[in-house]
Amino acid sequence: MDSIPETNVAIVGAGLAGLTLALALHARSIPCSIYELRDPTVKTTGALMLSPNALKVLDSLQVYDRIRSKGYNFTNIAFKNADEETTDLYPLGDEQQYGYKALRIYRQTLLEQLRAMLHARSIPITYGKKFHQVLSASATGVRFAFADGTSASASLLIGTDGIHSTVRKYVSPSTTPTYSGTLAITCAIPSSALQFPADKDYSVLPVAIHGTLGTFVLAPQDVDGSEVLAGTQKKYPEQPREEWDRLFAGKDKLLAMLSEDKSSWPSLVQSALGAVPKETLSIWPYYTVPKLPCWSSSSHCNRVIILGDAAHAIPPTAGQGASQAFEDAFSLALLLSKLLSSQLATSDLAAALGIWQTYRQERIDRVIALTLKLNNTRLPKGERENLDQKMIWSSERDLGELEWLYNHDIEAAVLRALGEAAGPR
Ligand SMILES: Cc1cc2nc3c(=O)[nH]c(=O)nc-3n(C[C@H](O)[C@H](O)[C@H](O)COP(=O)(O)OP(=O)(O)OC[C@H]3O[C@@H](n4cnc5c(N)ncnc54)[C@H](O)[C@@H]3O)c2cc1C
């Protein structure tokens, strides 16, 4: 039986999952420290869309009040056809129905707020520390090494080191991220440059225009929506990492790719394409992590665990990547605190982690199914019409379905899963 008598948790990766996990552990009086390979002065770009399930987690960790006014709050994304008629609305938040509006916030802003909260709680983050390998593990802890030759130990090692996770090697050695064949090309445009046609209704933003060539998205960001993310996605062959870097750096080529068949897009999109600040052009090749058999390593006494993108990087259309990472972090901290305070019928770490993973994977699977439905709305008309219509998102049919996603009670779900597994006591 692998019990955890006392804990100091080592977290690898100070991204969204790692920082949130640290706050959630601290809130439950579990000491932890983070090791992050990058320097804190490295700035990230781009904005994230956070939905009610993510904001509920951040609210319970006192993060939401700090970030709410630092991003763009909204409710629906409008789907439009090539004639710019609204065909559907997809809620990404709703204060009345789900407790929160959606929040689009710059990743850098969110990271800075999370880091400030860790600092205020004296949770240590060591920057410039690249996790390299696990040295040994036993029923009481794990010893691990960094790329600079130093080492450390902890009772648990949790990898929140993203899609290209090194910690994952100890949990699922053969797993590598899979390229989906799709590349997003995006940029950030001043919203003042957009020319909205007077005869079309653009009262709902963000908008996804399903044109003849694909889908073009315009999503306001910054507090007042004064900047807009603009972008589309294309089929594109997989490249080695250095070629992706080269593509990202070649702004003229990116602009040409984004502007391909410009005249076939509605005038609004053309106005966006005419105002692209080249330095904001970016790419996002869609990689996913295949379903893993396990999120912790039994050969390391379950002392090595992964979560967030390291465990389940998912396609982007439902905007749930970070949200699911927050859910992972919050639920794992809860599970560990219950284990530590012996409030469970089992003190078996492996069993408890297995229950947690089953619960988490079920939600991830549902998010992936929802993502597929949303992706199908973006198919060319002919392909869409050939599909079983139940495989395409329709708010008329599917709206009620979002309750499970946005109104989810993590605490109740974890306790129910643990209770069910333990049976009557
Ligand atoms: C362009 C883009 C837009 C997105 N938009 C959205 C959105 O709108 N909504 C949404 O929910 N999700 C979105 N996502 C997905 C979201 O960003 C991820 O799901 C989320 O960042 C996962 O968090 P994470 O902490 O698991 O991984 P990451 O954020 O990747 O963090 C991993 C951290 O680990 C560190 N690290 C890596 N290796 C090591 C090592 N060996 N040692 C030490 N540290 C290490 C990295 O430096 C990094 O800080 C988007 C992703 C991209 C790329």
The ligand as a Gaussian input file, in Angstrom:
#p B3LYP/6-31G(d) Opt

LIG

0 1
 C       -2.141000      29.588000     -29.647000
 C       -2.875000      28.867000     -28.542000
 C       -4.143000      29.322000     -28.147000
 C       -4.847000      28.664000     -27.130000
 N       -6.063000      29.133000     -26.780000
 C       -6.737000      28.536000     -25.779000
 C       -7.978000      29.039000     -25.316000
 O       -8.497000      30.025000     -25.865000
 N       -8.605000      28.412000     -24.274000
 C       -8.055000      27.303000     -23.675000
 O       -8.659000      26.773000     -22.721000
 N       -6.882000      26.792000     -24.084000
 C       -6.205000      27.371000     -25.114000
 N       -5.010000      26.871000     -25.524000
 C       -4.510000      25.659000     -24.885000
 C       -3.793000      26.038000     -23.593000
 O       -2.813000      27.009000     -23.865000
 C       -3.152000      24.801000     -22.976000
 O       -4.116000      23.792000     -22.845000
 C       -2.580000      25.160000     -21.606000
 O       -1.571000      26.146000     -21.728000
 C       -2.016000      23.922000     -20.933000
 O       -1.369000      24.322000     -19.751000
 P       -0.133000      23.482000     -19.165000
 O        0.283000      24.204000     -17.963000
 O       -0.518000      22.040000     -19.091000
 O        1.011000      23.573000     -20.277000
 P        1.831000      24.865000     -20.721000
 O        0.996000      26.067000     -20.646000
 O        2.449000      24.489000     -22.028000
 O        2.984000      24.998000     -19.624000
 C        4.060000      24.100000     -19.533000
 C        5.178000      24.748000     -18.753000
 O        6.181000      23.767000     -18.470000
 C        7.472000      24.312000     -18.748000
 N        8.372000      23.191000     -19.062000
 C        8.365000      22.402000     -20.162000
 N        9.314000      21.466000     -20.076000
 C        9.950000      21.637000     -18.897000
 C       11.030000      20.975000     -18.245000
 N       11.648000      19.910000     -18.796000
 N       11.426000      21.437000     -17.035000
 C       10.821000      22.518000     -16.462000
 N        9.791000      23.176000     -17.028000
 C        9.349000      22.739000     -18.239000
 C        7.230000      25.261000     -19.910000
 O        8.250000      26.221000     -20.030000
 C        5.886000      25.864000     -19.506000
 O        6.031000      26.989000     -18.669000
 C       -4.296000      27.510000     -26.528000
 C       -3.025000      27.050000     -26.928000
 C       -2.320000      27.722000     -27.930000
 C       -0.975000      27.186000     -28.353000

